[in-house]
């Protein structure tokens, strides 16, 4: 008795054809899935750029008429008189607002740098195991606290504390807003700085340790100089974070149009001015367009800061 084709080969020609068809279907399905995912990623990447361009076009369109008409460049950048609602002589001097924003942001960076770099060095070079991971999670959770909550902390806790400690009439000052903003910027600065420190090759540490250096000497004299560009990028991103903050600065700074002489003066920030006045301004008026001009200024400054940080990071990756 001769063996059948099925007994010799284990399958019939029809079975092989069916398996081939199923395999082809699976390959086609995988191809469509790959193409679909690639398309979604492309759309996501392009949409981010389009959103940024759309935002800039929108705020430029709303403020362009003011820039080309009623705006006086000398008054806008050099005059501290912001009186857009005056019936007799409306003025649009943003100098006090710019200085107020810069003073709060500068103090915030000075406040955040020691905390951020200290935390990043400890997490990267000294903490170990689950303790390190727990610290990283806790620091990242600080970034999730809403800005209005930070504003309440400045208003309810920091305000009376500054009045009592420094014997000043009001605690809603540059000092209050700078500390609050520094605490808000610290988590992102810590995260980026810790990544920069971890990116330093381990053989740097091993070579220093072989020469008898302590862990602190390794961190101070080897790791920090090697990661200085990454740390600079962390500081720049912290500056960008602080420059664009609104609610916490509005609640903690005193919201007073003033060129500050010190940290105990109340100020008004650009972002806080836009947030406080835009909802009560007639659409299309000079005041309305002037607020959008402040928005254009903010957009350009934050874009330059973030672009600088990105260029620094790209320079590190090339090395």
C-alpha positions as CSV (number, residue, x, y, z in Angstrom):
1,X,0.0,0.0,0.0
2,X,1.5,3.3,-1.1
3,X,1.6,6.2,1.4
4,X,-0.6,9.2,0.7
5,X,0.7,12.7,0.0
6,X,-0.6,13.7,3.4
7,X,1.3,11.0,5.2
8,X,4.6,11.9,3.5
9,X,4.5,15.7,3.6
10,X,2.3,16.2,6.7
11,X,0.0,18.5,4.8
12,X,-1.9,18.7,1.6
13,X,-1.3,21.3,-1.1
14,X,-4.6,23.0,-0.2
15,X,-3.4,23.4,3.4
16,X,-0.2,25.0,2.3
17,X,-2.1,27.4,0.1
18,X,-4.3,28.4,3.0
19,X,-1.4,28.9,5.3
20,X,0.3,31.0,2.7
21,X,-2.8,33.2,2.4
22,X,-3.1,33.6,6.2
23,X,0.6,34.6,6.4
24,X,0.1,37.1,3.6
25,X,-2.9,38.6,5.4
26,X,-0.9,38.9,8.6
27,X,1.9,40.7,6.7
28,X,-0.6,43.0,5.1
29,X,-2.2,43.8,8.5
30,X,1.2,44.5,10.0
31,X,2.1,46.7,7.1
32,X,-1.2,48.8,7.5
33,X,-0.6,49.0,11.3
34,X,3.0,50.2,10.8
35,X,1.9,52.8,8.2
36,X,-1.0,53.9,10.5
37,X,1.3,54.4,13.5
38,X,3.9,56.2,11.4
39,X,1.2,58.5,10.1
40,X,-0.1,59.3,13.6
41,X,3.4,60.0,14.8
42,X,4.0,62.3,11.8
43,X,0.7,64.1,12.3
44,X,1.6,64.5,16.0
45,X,5.0,66.0,15.2
46,X,3.7,68.3,12.5
47,X,0.7,69.4,14.6
48,X,3.0,70.6,17.4
49,X,4.8,72.9,14.9
50,X,1.5,74.0,13.4
51,X,0.0,74.9,16.8
52,X,3.0,77.0,17.6
53,X,2.8,78.8,14.3
54,X,-0.9,79.2,14.7
55,X,-0.6,80.7,18.2
56,X,2.1,83.2,16.9
57,X,0.0,84.2,13.9
58,X,-3.1,84.7,16.1
59,X,-1.5,86.9,18.7
60,X,0.4,88.8,16.0
61,X,-2.8,89.4,14.0
62,X,-4.5,90.8,17.1
63,X,-1.7,93.1,18.0
64,X,-0.4,94.1,14.6
65,X,-2.7,97.1,14.2
66,X,-1.5,98.5,17.5
67,X,2.2,97.9,16.6
68,X,1.7,99.7,13.3
69,X,-0.5,102.5,14.6
70,X,-0.9,103.6,18.2
71,X,2.3,102.0,19.5
72,X,5.1,104.3,20.5
73,X,8.3,102.2,20.7
74,X,10.1,104.6,23.1
75,X,7.1,104.9,25.4
76,X,6.3,101.2,25.3
77,X,9.8,100.0,26.3
78,X,11.0,103.0,28.4
79,X,8.0,104.4,30.1
80,X,6.8,102.9,33.4
81,X,3.3,104.5,32.9
82,X,0.8,101.8,32.1
83,X,-2.6,103.7,31.9
84,X,-4.5,102.2,29.0
85,X,-7.9,103.1,30.5
86,X,-7.2,106.8,30.9
87,X,-9.9,108.9,29.1
88,X,-7.7,112.0,28.5
89,X,-4.2,110.5,27.9
90,X,-4.0,106.7,27.6
91,X,-0.4,105.5,27.9
92,X,1.1,102.1,27.2
93,X,4.4,102.0,28.9
94,X,5.5,98.4,29.6
95,X,8.9,99.2,31.2
96,X,7.6,98.6,34.8
97,X,5.9,95.4,33.7
98,X,9.1,94.1,32.0
99,X,11.3,95.0,35.0
100,X,8.8,93.4,37.4
101,X,8.8,90.2,35.4
102,X,12.6,90.2,35.1
103,X,13.1,90.9,38.8
104,X,10.7,88.1,39.9
105,X,12.2,85.6,37.4
106,X,15.8,86.5,38.4
107,X,15.1,86.0,42.1
108,X,13.3,82.8,41.3
109,X,16.3,81.4,39.4
110,X,18.6,82.4,42.2
111,X,16.3,80.6,44.6
112,X,15.9,77.5,42.5
113,X,19.5,76.9,41.4
114,X,20.8,75.8,44.9
115,X,17.8,73.6,45.6
116,X,17.8,72.1,42.1
117,X,21.5,71.5,41.7
118,X,21.8,70.2,45.3
119,X,18.9,67.8,44.8
120,X,20.3,66.7,41.4
121,X,23.8,66.0,42.7
122,X,22.4,64.1,45.7
123,X,20.1,61.9,43.6
124,X,22.7,61.3,40.9
125,X,25.8,60.7,43.0
126,X,24.8,59.8,46.5
127,X,21.3,58.3,46.7
128,X,20.9,54.6,45.8
129,X,18.3,52.0,45.0
130,X,14.7,52.6,45.9
131,X,15.5,55.7,47.9
132,X,16.8,57.4,44.8
133,X,13.7,56.4,42.8
134,X,11.4,57.6,45.5
135,X,13.1,61.0,45.7
136,X,12.8,61.3,41.9
137,X,9.1,60.6,42.0
138,X,8.5,63.0,44.8
139,X,10.4,65.8,43.0
140,X,8.5,65.2,39.8
141,X,5.2,65.2,41.8
142,X,6.0,68.8,42.9
143,X,5.7,69.8,39.2
144,X,2.1,68.6,39.2
145,X,1.0,71.1,41.9
146,X,-1.3,73.7,40.2
147,X,0.0,77.2,40.1
148,X,-3.0,78.5,41.8
149,X,-2.1,76.4,44.8
150,X,1.4,77.9,44.9
151,X,-0.3,81.3,44.7
152,X,-2.4,80.5,47.8
153,X,0.8,79.4,49.6
154,X,2.3,82.8,48.7
155,X,-0.8,84.7,49.7
156,X,-1.7,82.9,52.9
157,X,1.6,81.5,54.3
158,X,4.5,83.6,52.8
159,X,2.7,87.0,53.1
160,X,2.3,87.1,56.9
161,X,5.7,85.3,57.3
162,X,7.5,88.0,55.3
163,X,5.7,90.8,57.2
164,X,6.7,89.3,60.6
165,X,10.3,88.4,59.7
166,X,11.3,91.6,57.9
167,X,8.9,94.1,59.5
168,X,7.5,95.3,56.3
169,X,4.0,96.6,55.7
170,X,3.1,94.0,53.0
171,X,4.4,90.6,52.1
172,X,3.2,90.4,48.6
173,X,6.5,91.5,47.0
174,X,9.3,90.5,44.7
175,X,10.7,88.3,47.5
176,X,7.4,86.4,47.9
177,X,6.8,85.9,44.2
178,X,10.5,85.0,43.6
179,X,10.5,82.3,46.3
180,X,7.2,80.8,45.1
181,X,8.3,80.9,41.5
182,X,11.6,79.4,42.4
183,X,9.9,76.5,44.1
184,X,7.8,76.0,41.0
185,X,10.7,76.0,38.7
186,X,12.9,73.7,40.9
187,X,11.4,70.3,39.9
188,X,11.9,70.7,36.1
189,X,15.4,72.1,36.7
190,X,16.2,69.2,39.1
191,X,15.0,66.6,36.6
192,X,17.0,68.0,33.7
193,X,20.1,68.6,35.8
194,X,20.0,65.0,37.1
195,X,19.7,63.7,33.6
196,X,22.8,65.8,32.6
197,X,24.8,64.4,35.6
198,X,23.8,60.8,34.8
199,X,24.9,61.3,31.2
200,X,28.6,61.8,32.4
201,X,30.4,58.6,31.5
202,X,31.1,56.3,34.4
203,X,34.8,55.9,33.5
204,X,35.2,59.6,34.6
205,X,34.1,58.6,38.1
206,X,36.1,55.4,38.1
207,X,39.3,57.1,37.1
208,X,38.8,59.8,39.8
209,X,38.0,57.1,42.4
210,X,41.1,55.1,41.4
211,X,43.2,58.3,42.1
212,X,41.8,58.3,45.7
213,X,39.1,61.0,45.3
214,X,36.1,61.0,47.6
215,X,32.6,60.9,46.3
216,X,32.2,64.6,47.0
217,X,35.4,65.4,45.2
218,X,34.3,63.3,42.3
219,X,31.0,65.2,42.1
220,X,32.5,68.7,42.5
221,X,35.7,68.4,40.5
222,X,34.8,65.8,37.8
223,X,31.0,65.4,37.3
224,X,29.9,69.0,37.6
225,X,32.5,70.4,35.1
226,X,31.7,67.6,32.6
227,X,27.9,68.3,32.8
228,X,28.1,72.1,32.8
229,X,26.3,72.5,29.5
230,X,23.5,70.3,30.6
231,X,23.2,72.2,33.8
232,X,23.1,75.5,31.8
233,X,20.2,74.1,29.8
234,X,18.4,73.2,33.0
235,X,18.8,76.7,34.2
236,X,17.6,78.2,30.9
237,X,14.5,76.0,30.9
238,X,13.8,77.1,34.5
239,X,14.0,80.7,33.4
240,X,11.5,80.0,30.6
241,X,9.2,78.3,33.1
242,X,9.4,81.3,35.4
243,X,9.0,83.9,32.7
244,X,5.7,82.5,31.5
245,X,4.1,81.8,34.9
246,X,0.9,83.7,35.5
247,X,-1.4,82.8,38.4
248,X,1.1,82.4,41.2
249,X,2.9,85.6,40.3
250,X,-0.4,87.5,40.1
251,X,-1.3,86.3,43.6
252,X,2.1,86.7,45.3
253,X,3.6,89.8,43.8
254,X,1.2,92.4,44.9
255,X,0.1,93.3,41.3
256,X,1.3,96.9,41.6
257,X,2.7,98.8,38.7
258,X,6.1,99.7,40.1
259,X,9.8,99.7,39.1
260,X,11.2,97.9,42.2
261,X,14.0,99.3,44.2
262,X,14.4,96.1,46.2
263,X,12.9,92.7,47.0
264,X,10.3,94.2,49.4
265,X,8.5,96.2,46.6
266,X,5.4,95.0,45.0
267,X,5.4,94.6,41.2
268,X,3.3,93.6,38.3
269,X,4.3,91.0,35.7
270,X,3.5,90.9,32.0
271,X,1.6,87.6,32.3
272,X,-0.4,88.8,35.3
273,X,-1.3,92.0,33.4
274,X,-2.7,90.1,30.5
275,X,-4.6,87.7,32.7
276,X,-6.1,90.5,34.9
277,X,-7.1,92.9,32.1
278,X,-7.9,91.0,29.0
279,X,-11.3,89.8,30.1
280,X,-12.6,93.3,30.8
281,X,-11.2,95.0,27.7
282,X,-13.3,95.9,24.6
283,X,-12.4,93.7,21.7
284,X,-10.5,95.6,19.0
285,X,-9.6,98.6,21.2
286,X,-6.1,99.9,21.6
287,X,-6.0,98.4,25.1
288,X,-7.0,95.0,23.8
289,X,-4.3,95.1,21.1
290,X,-1.7,96.4,23.5
291,X,-2.3,93.3,25.7
292,X,-1.7,91.1,22.7
293,X,1.5,93.1,22.0
294,X,2.6,92.1,25.5
295,X,1.8,88.5,24.5
296,X,4.0,88.8,21.4
297,X,6.8,90.1,23.6
298,X,6.4,87.2,26.0
299,X,6.2,84.7,23.2
300,X,9.4,85.9,21.6
301,X,11.3,86.0,24.9
302,X,10.2,82.5,26.0
303,X,10.9,81.1,22.5
304,X,14.4,82.5,22.5
305,X,15.1,81.1,26.0
306,X,13.8,77.6,25.1
307,X,15.5,77.6,21.7
308,X,18.8,78.5,23.5
309,X,18.3,75.6,25.9
310,X,17.5,73.3,23.0
311,X,20.6,74.3,21.2
312,X,22.7,73.7,24.3
313,X,21.2,70.2,24.7
314,X,21.8,69.4,21.0
315,X,25.4,70.5,21.4
316,X,25.8,68.0,24.3
317,X,24.3,65.2,22.3
318,X,26.7,65.8,19.4
319,X,29.6,65.5,21.8
